[in-house]
């Protein structure tokens, strides 16, 4: 793992959301390498390939065709190889059921997609600069849902 940058991955079927996500990181003064996948099948195929580089932070959209973010989350948390990957659910949904399900399945944080670019940059900056070791040790529902 290269310590000179933060490796970030996003799986999201919305092309505009992937573009805004990448552009937000381009504008932030944080050294990141961003990779995006347009659905959960491509994401999991990549992670299961020989040359996969695991991210420090994975952003997962919940509602994707072929393989949902929830299905990816279940697979990832069932595999010891991914235990150190921080998983941020990144969704337009803010339903209590979605928040509860992803919390129980082992996501580290839940983010409702921001509605404007400035808020997006702020939330992405906050998430990638978070002290994940502290954040994941005492994981509780109060610090699970990231509020803007």
Secondary structure, DSSP 8 states (H G I E B T S, - for coil): --TTSEEEEEE-S-HHHHHHHHHHHHHSSS-EEEEEESSHHHHHHHHTSTT----SEEEE-S--SSS-HHHHHHHHHTSGGGTT-EEEEEES---HHHHHHHHHTT-SEEEE--SSHHHHHHHHHHHHTS-HHHHHHT--GGGTEE--
